[in-house]
């Protein structure tokens, strides 16, 4: 790759490599090298782990009241192939990816390829400058994905929303009651109902009591006509 293209890519990344050979390798798909030059598969392996731990740490620190299940679902959405692929394309990395002739003929490259390049670039930065540089890049580039995951209704804490509503409207804190358990211990399901005072609302099911309580709270909010987006 010509130096001008490398410098343009560095501009898109917002980072100047001490060793530009690392950037070239991060951009090189296995279809291009045919064993003649290092491709990005090993870097992808390393970058995947780095992206995962950095996102987990960010979510853990940023959302101290969120449950493990909610954090897990958010993390999965943020580091998914479509998410990372979208970010890579938004950065304009499609202009710099080095692929073989067969791949180059395709009108649209798969999102997974862009995601792999994103992870490989993270690894290249880590090797070039260390974890702090890689972390800063990840957090900056995935900020919108983190915000989108936090705003998604699937990750809302319905129990917290119901508690605030019940305390404001009725001066009562909701309680939850397990009405049924099904299945063996390793794959048990729980049915839970939410109660506000003496009033019992529609049940929710889950693989854990916490998940079932969240679903019960969600159903109760629907019954009460409360917009969980508020």
N, C-alpha and C positions, 0 to 999 in steps of 0.2 A: 504494500500500500504506500502511495506517495506521501511524503512528509506533509504536504498541504492538506491532504485528506485527514491525516492523523490529527493535525492541529485543529481542523474544523470539528472533528469528532470530540476532541478535548474541550472545545468551546461549548459544544452541546452538553457535555457532561459537567462542565464547570470545574474541571480538575485537570491539572497538568501532570503527566506522568514523569517520574524520574527515569524510568525505563520504559520507553515506548513499545518495546518488544512485547511487554505484558499486555498492552492494549491490543496489539495486532492479534495475539493469541486469543484474547477474550472475544474478539470479533470473528474468529475463524471457525466456521462450521465444519464438522467432520467430512462432509461431502466435498469440501474444497481441497483439503490437504492430501487425501489419499496416501497418508503415511509419510509424506515428504516434509511436512512442517507441523509443528504442534497445533492441535485444535483445542477447542474450548471445553471439551467434555470433563476433564479433571477439574478445571476451574469452576465449572457449573456445579460439580459435586461440593466443592468447598463453599462456594457462594450461597448455595441453597441453605447450608447450615448457618452461615453468618446472617443471612436475611431472617431466618427463622428465630434465632436467639435475640436479635436486635428488636424485631417486632414484638416478640413476647415480653421483653424487658420494658419496651415503651408502653404497651398496653397495661402491664402490671403496675407501673408507676403512675400512669395517667388516669387510670380508672380503678382506684383502690376499693370501691364498693362492689365491683362487678364479681359475679360468681365465676368459678373455674370453667363451668360449661359455657357461659356467655363469652368469656375471653377466648376460649378455644374456637368457638364459631366465628368470632371476629377475625382471629388470626388466620383461620383457614380461608376466609374470603379475601383478606388482604394479600396473602402470599400465593393465591391461586394462579394457575397458568394464565387465565384470561386477564386477571388484574395486572400481573407483572408484564405481560405482553402488551397490554394497552399503554402502560407507562413507558415502556421502551419505544413504542411507535410515536407516542406524544413527544418524546425527546428527539425524534428524527433519526433513531439508530438504524432504521431500515436502509438508509442511504449508505451505511458503512459496513454492514454485515457482509462477510466474505463467504460465498457459497459456491458449490460446484456448478458446472454447466447445466446439469439436469434440474437442479433446484432453481437456478436463475431463470429458466424458461417458464416457471410457474407464475401465473398472474398474481396469486396471493400466497404468501408464505404462512404457515400455521402459527397461531399465537404462541404455541409452545416454544417455537424457535426463538421468537423475540424474548420470551420469558427466560430462556436459557442464556441468552446473551446478557440480559440484565444481571443475572446471578453471576455469570462469568466476569463481568466488569466489576462487580462488588468484590469478588475474590482477587482480581488484579489490583484493585486499590488497596485491599488488605495486605497483599504481598508487597506492594510498592511503598506504602506509608503507614500501615498498621490499622488496628481496629477502630480507633477514633475517627479516622478519615472515612472509613467504610460506613461507620454508624451515622455520621453526619450526612453522607450521601443518601443512605437508605431512608432516614427520617424525612429529609427534605423532599425526596422524590415520591415517597409513599404517603405524604401528609394528607392528600386529598382522599386516598383510598382508606386511610384510617378514619377520617371524618365521615366518609360515606358509610363505613361499617358501623360506626357509633350511632349514626342517624337512622339506620335501617330498623324497621319495626321488629324484625326477627330477633334483635339483640336488646330490646327494651326490657327494663326491669319492671314488669307488670305488678309485682308485689309492692314495690316501692310506690308506684303510681297509685295503686289502690289504697295503700296505707295513708298517703297524703290526702287523698280524696275523702276517705272515711273519717279521718280525724278532723278535717275541715268542715264536712257537712254534718256529721253525726257525733263528733267528739268521742269516737270509738275506734279502737285499733282492731283490724280484722284478725281473725284466727283461722286456722286450717285443721281439717279433720280427715284422717285417712279412712275411707269407707270400704276400700277393698284392695287386696293384694292378690296378684296372680302370677303364676310361673315359679320355676325353681329359683333358688337364691342367686344363681349367676346370671339369670335373665328375667329378673322379677319386674313386674309392672305395678304401678301404684295408681289408684283412683283417689283423688283428693277433692274435697269441697271447701270453698271459702265461706266464712260466716262473719256477718257484721251484726253484732248483738245476737238476737234470736233468729235472724233471717239467714237462711241457708241458700246458696246459689248453685249454679250449674257446675258439675264436676269437671275436672281436668285429669288427663292421663299423662304418665311419664315413666321413664326408665329409672327414675330416682324420685324420692319424696320432694326434693327441691324443684325438679323439673315439673312434676305434677302440680305443685303449688303455684308455679309460674303460670301454667296453663289454666288453672282454676281462677287465678286472679285476672287473667286475660278475659276469660268467659264472663266473669262477674262485671268487669268494666263494660263489656258489650251489653250485658243485661241492664246495667244502670245508665246506659247511653253516654258513657264518658269517653271522650276522644283521647286515646292513649298518646296521641302526638302532642298533646298540650304539655 
